[in-house]
Amino acid sequence: MNHKVIVAGGGIGGLACALALARAGVRAVVLEQADEFNEVGAGLQLGPNAVRVLAEWGLMDALHACAAYPEALRVRDAHSAKSLGHLRLGAMCLARHQQHYATLHRADLHSLLLSAVRRRPELVQVRMGAPLASCEAHASGVRVTLASGEAVAGDALMGCDGLWSRVRAHMLGAQPAPAATGHLAYRGMLRTDQLPGPLRGNHVTAWLGPRLHVVHYPVKQGDWINVVAVVEGSLRASDTDATTWTHEARAADLRQAMGPACDDLLTLLETVPDWTLWPLHDRAPMQSASEQAQGRVALLGDAAHPMRPYLAQGAAMAIEDAWTIGRLLADGHAKAGERGVDWSTLFAHYAATRWQRNARVQRISRRNGTVFHAQGALRWARDRAMELLGERLLDNTWLYDGPPEPEAAP
């Protein structure tokens, strides 16, 4: 198979896509705009659906070397510290879903994917400092022009270039920019031995309060704790670039947003040495398969379906997208005789399989943000539901038993 796919973007989604293509024997060139990969971001959670893909790709040893595997999810009231809900993970997750629930640093997941890609130099080329200026598709292939003026040709184009995707703009035409959600994420890390004693333990903890929530969990084999505090508000007028992770984060602003939080939570936040501030943006949930692929161009991850982090599935959905491309190729879908792959047909299968699941995760992530930050009667109803339904409310079998097998294109 002598095809070449251009993969725009060298983040988690782009590298997962390149690896899936390489495993199917398809050459890929990854075009990453940054001059070098940096340890940007913070922690993330990978449900059994994403870990299942990494296991199939032979990456479990690499995952074990950097991840933690929490024993439980604990939900607490940010004001009173009262326990609101509990979901067993660990061994129970293995029993229910036949795979682990993992927490790790975003850079560690990126690194293990990059190492896997670099072990296949005959099939994957990663080019740094290669930002896209424009792209076009025609009957026999695609053509990308870089900011330098260089043209790169291929058989198909995968847009893995994130929330502010240039490939999306090409494929779908002029659209409104991603919308500010009105939520600000403060992200920080601390060593586990710095964590206040009452908060130590191998679990994910979510604190829910009016117009805010805080989540913390172990990463780096349990040696570090990732902390994310999400509050409702907007950037200061001096912060004009919404696309960066590097906004100045003032601990005093976060403390003020916490209001009458309980002592345990405030102590945790005061222990974090440094914060970064990230304004959350998203797009409306997908409405059709045409938003994920058209002709020889397809979108993956945040380029197709950016989602709020309130179901902890952003990275997982990108990995599932990549797995689906690989599965379709491995299963021999969209063969076109001696010409090899009919990329338009394969991408139609891909979009038909993925768009509704991705849209469902987008919708539930939005809903969860409202529920997490609830006030008044909705807050009371949320707490009562967790008390009565327990793990049935917190587990997501439909999600964690994925990814689903590819469907036929319409």
C-alpha positions as CSV (number, residue, x, y, z in Angstrom):
1,M,0.0,0.0,0.0
2,N,1.8,3.1,-1.2
3,H,-0.6,5.8,0.1
4,K,0.4,8.9,2.0
5,V,-1.9,10.7,4.4
6,I,-1.1,14.2,5.5
7,V,-1.9,14.6,9.3
8,A,-2.2,18.2,10.3
9,G,-1.3,18.6,13.9
10,G,1.2,16.7,16.1
11,G,-0.8,16.6,19.4
12,I,-2.3,13.6,21.0
13,G,-4.9,13.2,18.3
14,G,-2.4,13.7,15.4
15,L,0.1,11.2,16.8
16,A,-2.7,8.6,17.6
17,C,-3.9,9.1,14.0
18,A,-0.4,8.6,12.5
19,L,0.1,5.5,14.6
20,A,-3.2,4.0,13.6
21,L,-2.4,4.6,9.9
22,A,1.1,3.1,10.3
23,R,-0.3,0.0,12.0
24,A,-2.4,-0.4,8.8
25,G,0.6,0.0,6.6
26,V,-0.2,3.5,5.4
27,R,2.4,6.2,5.3
28,A,1.8,9.5,7.1
29,V,3.5,12.8,7.3
30,V,2.6,14.7,10.5
31,L,2.8,18.5,10.1
32,E,3.2,20.2,13.5
33,Q,3.3,24.0,13.7
34,A,5.5,24.2,16.8
35,D,9.3,24.2,16.5
36,E,9.5,21.6,19.3
37,F,7.2,19.7,21.6
38,N,6.9,21.2,25.0
39,E,5.4,19.9,28.3
40,V,2.2,21.9,27.9
41,G,-1.0,21.3,29.7
42,A,-1.6,19.2,32.9
43,G,-3.3,16.0,33.8
44,L,-6.0,14.0,32.0
45,Q,-8.2,11.0,32.7
46,L,-8.4,8.0,30.3
47,G,-11.5,5.8,30.7
48,P,-11.5,2.1,29.9
49,N,-12.6,2.9,26.3
50,A,-9.3,4.8,25.6
51,V,-7.1,2.4,27.6
52,R,-8.6,-0.4,25.5
53,V,-7.2,1.2,22.4
54,L,-3.7,1.7,23.9
55,A,-3.7,-1.9,25.0
56,E,-4.6,-3.1,21.4
57,W,-1.7,-0.9,20.2
58,G,0.8,-2.6,22.5
59,L,1.3,0.5,24.7
60,M,0.4,-0.8,28.1
61,D,4.0,-1.1,29.4
62,A,4.5,2.5,28.4
63,L,1.3,3.5,30.1
64,H,2.1,1.7,33.3
65,A,5.4,3.5,33.4
66,C,3.7,6.9,33.7
67,A,0.1,6.6,34.7
68,A,-1.8,6.1,38.0
69,Y,-4.8,3.8,38.4
70,P,-7.2,5.4,40.9
71,E,-9.2,3.1,43.1
72,A,-12.3,5.3,43.3
73,L,-14.1,8.5,42.2
74,R,-15.2,10.5,45.2
75,V,-17.6,13.4,44.9
76,R,-17.8,16.0,47.7
77,D,-19.5,19.2,48.5
78,A,-17.1,22.1,48.1
79,H,-18.7,24.1,51.0
80,S,-19.5,21.5,53.6
81,A,-17.0,18.7,52.6
82,K,-19.9,16.3,52.8
83,S,-19.6,13.1,50.7
84,L,-22.1,13.2,47.8
85,G,-21.2,10.2,45.7
86,H,-18.7,7.4,45.1
87,L,-17.8,5.2,42.2
88,R,-15.4,2.2,42.6
89,L,-12.7,2.1,39.9
90,G,-9.6,0.0,40.1
91,A,-10.4,-3.7,40.3
92,M,-14.2,-3.0,39.9
93,C,-13.6,-1.1,36.7
94,L,-11.6,-4.1,35.4
95,A,-14.5,-6.4,36.3
96,R,-17.2,-4.1,34.8
97,H,-15.4,-2.9,31.7
98,Q,-12.4,-5.3,31.3
99,Q,-9.9,-2.5,31.2
100,H,-8.3,0.1,33.5
101,Y,-9.2,3.6,34.4
102,A,-6.0,5.7,34.2
103,T,-4.9,9.2,35.1
104,L,-1.7,10.7,33.7
105,H,0.0,13.9,32.6
106,R,-0.9,15.0,29.2
107,A,2.8,15.3,28.2
108,D,3.3,11.7,29.2
109,L,0.5,10.4,27.0
110,H,1.9,12.6,24.2
111,S,5.4,11.2,24.8
112,L,4.4,7.5,24.7
113,L,2.5,8.1,21.4
114,L,5.5,10.0,20.0
115,S,7.8,7.1,20.9
116,A,5.5,4.6,19.3
117,V,5.4,6.7,16.1
118,R,9.1,7.2,16.0
119,R,9.6,3.4,16.1
120,R,8.0,3.3,12.6
121,P,10.2,5.8,10.7
122,E,9.6,3.9,7.4
123,L,5.9,4.9,7.6
124,V,5.7,8.1,9.7
125,Q,7.5,11.3,9.2
126,V,7.0,14.0,11.9
127,R,7.9,17.5,10.7
128,M,8.2,20.3,13.2
129,G,7.9,24.1,12.4
130,A,5.4,23.3,9.6
131,P,2.3,25.5,10.1
132,L,-0.4,25.2,7.5
133,A,-1.3,28.2,5.4
134,S,-3.9,26.6,3.2
135,C,-5.1,23.3,1.9
136,E,-7.2,22.0,-1.1
137,A,-8.7,18.7,-2.2
138,H,-9.2,17.4,-5.7
139,A,-10.3,14.3,-7.4
140,S,-7.0,12.5,-7.2
141,G,-5.5,13.8,-3.9
142,V,-4.9,16.7,-1.5
143,R,-2.4,19.5,-1.4
144,V,-1.3,21.5,1.6
145,T,0.7,24.7,1.5
146,L,2.8,25.6,4.5
147,A,3.4,29.1,5.8
148,S,6.9,28.8,4.2
149,G,5.3,28.4,0.8
150,E,6.3,24.7,0.5
151,A,3.6,22.5,-1.0
152,V,3.0,19.0,0.4
153,A,0.8,16.5,-1.6
154,G,-0.9,13.4,-0.4
155,D,-3.8,11.0,-1.0
156,A,-5.9,12.3,1.9
157,L,-5.8,14.9,4.7
158,M,-6.6,14.3,8.4
159,G,-7.3,17.5,10.3
160,C,-6.0,16.9,13.8
161,D,-5.1,20.6,14.4
162,G,-7.3,21.3,17.4
163,L,-10.0,23.7,18.4
164,W,-8.8,26.5,16.1
165,S,-8.4,24.1,13.1
166,R,-7.4,25.4,9.7
167,V,-8.4,22.2,8.1
168,R,-11.9,22.5,9.6
169,A,-12.2,26.0,8.1
170,H,-11.2,24.6,4.7
171,M,-13.6,21.7,4.8
172,L,-16.6,23.4,6.3
173,G,-16.1,27.0,5.0
174,A,-16.5,30.2,7.0
175,Q,-17.9,29.5,10.5
176,P,-18.1,31.4,13.8
177,A,-15.0,31.1,16.0
178,P,-15.2,28.7,18.9
179,A,-17.4,30.2,21.6
180,A,-16.2,31.2,25.1
181,T,-18.1,29.1,27.6
182,G,-17.7,31.6,30.5
183,H,-15.7,29.0,32.4
184,L,-12.0,29.5,33.4
185,A,-9.8,26.5,34.3
186,Y,-7.0,27.0,36.8
187,R,-4.5,24.1,36.4
188,G,-1.7,23.2,38.8
189,M,0.4,20.3,40.1
190,L,2.0,19.4,43.4
191,R,4.0,16.5,44.7
192,T,1.9,13.9,46.5
193,D,3.9,14.3,49.7
194,Q,2.8,18.0,49.7
195,L,-0.9,17.0,49.7
196,P,-2.6,17.6,53.0
197,G,-2.9,14.3,54.9
198,P,-6.7,14.0,54.9
199,L,-6.8,14.3,51.1
200,R,-4.2,11.7,50.3
201,G,-5.2,8.5,48.7
202,N,-5.3,6.8,45.3
203,H,-8.5,8.3,44.0
204,V,-10.1,11.0,41.9
205,T,-11.8,13.6,44.0
206,A,-14.4,16.0,42.6
207,W,-15.6,19.0,44.7
208,L,-18.9,20.5,43.5
209,G,-20.0,24.0,44.5
210,P,-22.2,26.8,43.1
211,R,-20.7,28.1,39.9
212,L,-17.5,26.1,40.4
213,H,-15.9,22.7,40.8
214,V,-12.4,21.3,41.6
215,V,-11.0,17.9,40.5
216,H,-7.7,16.4,41.7
217,Y,-6.1,13.0,41.0
218,P,-2.7,11.3,41.0
219,V,-0.4,11.2,37.9
220,K,3.1,10.1,37.2
221,Q,2.6,6.7,39.0
222,G,1.1,8.5,41.9
223,D,4.1,10.7,42.7
224,W,2.3,13.9,41.6
225,I,-1.2,15.3,42.0
226,N,-3.0,17.2,39.2
227,V,-5.4,19.8,40.3
228,V,-8.0,21.6,38.1
229,A,-10.3,24.3,39.5
230,V,-13.0,25.6,37.1
231,V,-14.9,28.8,38.0
232,E,-17.3,30.9,36.1
233,G,-16.0,34.2,34.9
234,S,-14.0,35.9,32.1
235,L,-10.5,36.9,31.4
236,R,-9.2,40.3,32.3
237,A,-9.2,42.8,29.5
238,S,-5.4,42.6,29.3
239,D,-5.6,38.9,28.4
240,T,-6.5,39.1,24.7
241,D,-5.3,35.8,23.3
242,A,-7.9,33.1,24.1
243,T,-5.9,30.4,22.4
244,T,-3.0,30.2,24.8
245,W,-2.5,28.2,28.0
246,T,-0.1,30.8,29.4
247,H,-2.4,33.4,30.9
248,E,-1.3,34.9,34.2
249,A,-3.1,33.0,37.0
250,R,-3.5,34.8,40.3
251,A,-4.1,32.7,43.3
252,A,-6.0,35.6,44.9
253,D,-8.5,35.6,42.0
254,L,-9.0,31.8,42.5
255,R,-9.5,32.2,46.2
256,Q,-12.1,34.9,45.7
257,A,-14.0,32.7,43.2
258,M,-14.1,29.8,45.7
259,G,-16.2,31.8,48.2
260,P,-17.0,29.9,51.4
261,A,-15.2,26.7,50.5
262,C,-14.4,24.2,53.2
263,D,-11.0,24.1,54.9
264,D,-9.8,20.9,53.2
265,L,-10.4,22.3,49.8
266,L,-8.9,25.7,50.5
267,T,-5.8,24.1,52.1
268,L,-5.4,22.0,48.9
269,L,-5.6,25.0,46.7
270,E,-3.2,27.0,48.8
271,T,-0.6,24.2,48.6
272,V,-0.4,24.3,44.8
273,P,2.8,26.3,44.0
274,D,1.9,27.6,40.6
275,W,-1.2,27.9,38.4
276,T,-1.9,28.3,34.7
277,L,-5.2,29.8,33.6
278,W,-7.1,28.5,30.5
279,P,-10.3,30.0,29.2
280,L,-12.6,27.1,28.0
281,H,-14.1,27.3,24.5
282,D,-16.2,24.9,22.5
283,R,-18.5,24.5,19.6
284,A,-22.1,23.3,19.4
285,P,-22.4,19.5,19.4
286,M,-22.1,17.9,15.9
287,Q,-25.3,17.7,13.8
288,S,-24.2,15.4,11.0
289,A,-21.5,13.2,9.6
290,S,-20.6,15.9,7.1
291,E,-19.0,17.8,10.0
292,Q,-16.5,15.0,10.5
293,A,-15.5,14.2,6.9
294,Q,-16.1,15.3,3.3
295,G,-14.4,13.6,0.4
296,R,-10.7,13.1,1.0
297,V,-10.6,15.4,4.1
298,A,-11.6,14.2,7.6
299,L,-11.4,15.8,11.0
300,L,-10.3,14.1,14.3
301,G,-10.5,15.1,17.9
302,D,-11.0,18.8,18.9
303,A,-10.9,19.9,15.2
304,A,-14.2,18.0,14.7
305,H,-15.9,17.9,18.1
306,P,-14.3,20.1,20.8
307,M,-15.9,19.4,24.1
308,R,-15.9,20.7,27.6
309,P,-13.9,18.7,30.1
310,Y,-16.8,17.6,32.3
311,L,-16.9,14.0,31.2
312,A,-13.1,13.7,31.0
313,Q,-13.3,12.3,27.4
314,G,-11.6,14.9,25.2
315,A,-8.4,12.8,24.7
316,A,-10.3,9.6,24.7
317,M,-12.6,10.6,21.8
318,A,-9.6,11.6,19.7
319,I,-8.0,8.2,20.4
320,E,-11.2,6.5,19.5
321,D,-11.4,8.5,16.3
322,A,-7.9,7.4,15.4
323,W,-8.6,3.7,16.3
324,T,-11.7,3.8,14.0
325,I,-9.6,4.9,11.0
326,G,-7.1,2.1,11.7
327,R,-9.8,-0.5,12.1
328,L,-11.5,0.5,8.8
329,L,-8.2,0.2,7.0
330,A,-7.3,-3.1,8.7
331,D,-10.7,-4.6,7.9
332,G,-10.3,-3.8,4.2
333,H,-13.1,-1.2,4.0
334,A,-13.2,1.1,1.0
335,K,-10.9,-0.9,-1.2
336,A,-10.9,0.3,-4.8
337,G,-9.2,-2.6,-6.6
338,E,-5.6,-2.1,-7.7
339,R,-5.8,1.6,-6.8
340,G,-5.9,0.6,-3.1
341,V,-8.0,2.7,-0.7
342,D,-10.9,4.8,-1.8
343,W,-10.4,7.5,0.8
344,S,-13.7,9.3,0.2
345,T,-15.6,6.1,1.0
346,L,-13.4,5.2,3.9
347,F,-13.9,8.6,5.5
348,A,-17.6,8.3,4.9
349,H,-17.6,5.1,6.9
350,Y,-15.5,6.8,9.6
351,A,-17.8,9.8,9.9
352,A,-20.9,7.5,10.0
353,T,-19.4,5.6,12.8
354,R,-18.1,8.4,14.9
355,W,-20.3,11.6,14.7
356,Q,-23.3,10.6,16.8
357,R,-21.1,9.2,19.6
358,N,-18.9,12.3,19.6
359,A,-22.0,14.5,19.6
360,R,-23.5,12.6,22.6
361,V,-20.3,13.1,24.6
362,Q,-20.3,16.8,23.6
363,R,-23.9,17.2,24.9
364,I,-23.4,15.3,28.1
365,S,-20.2,17.2,28.8
366,R,-22.1,20.5,28.5
367,R,-24.9,19.1,30.7
368,N,-22.4,18.0,33.3
369,G,-21.0,21.5,33.6
370,T,-24.4,22.8,34.5
371,V,-25.0,20.0,37.0
372,F,-21.5,20.4,38.6
373,H,-22.0,24.1,39.1
374,A,-25.7,23.9,40.1
375,Q,-27.3,26.3,42.6
376,G,-30.6,26.2,44.4
377,A,-33.2,23.5,43.5
378,L,-31.0,21.9,40.9
379,R,-28.1,21.6,43.4
380,W,-30.5,19.9,45.8
381,A,-31.8,17.5,43.1
382,R,-28.3,16.6,42.0
383,D,-27.2,15.7,45.6
384,R,-30.4,13.7,46.2
385,A,-30.0,11.8,42.9
386,M,-26.4,10.8,43.8
387,E,-27.5,9.7,47.3
388,L,-30.3,7.6,45.9
389,L,-28.8,6.2,42.7
390,G,-25.1,5.9,43.8
391,E,-22.8,4.2,41.3
392,R,-25.6,3.8,38.8
393,L,-25.6,7.5,38.2
394,L,-21.8,7.9,38.0
395,D,-20.9,4.9,35.8
396,N,-21.1,5.1,32.0
397,T,-21.3,1.7,30.6
398,W,-22.3,2.9,27.1
399,L,-19.1,5.0,27.1
400,Y,-16.6,2.9,28.8
401,D,-17.3,-0.3,26.9
402,G,-16.3,1.5,23.6
403,P,-15.1,2.2,21.1
404,P,-17.9,0.9,18.9
405,E,-17.1,-1.2,15.8
406,P,-17.3,0.8,12.5
407,E,-20.6,1.0,10.8
408,A,-21.4,1.0,7.1
409,A,-21.5,4.4,5.5
410,P,-25.0,5.5,4.5
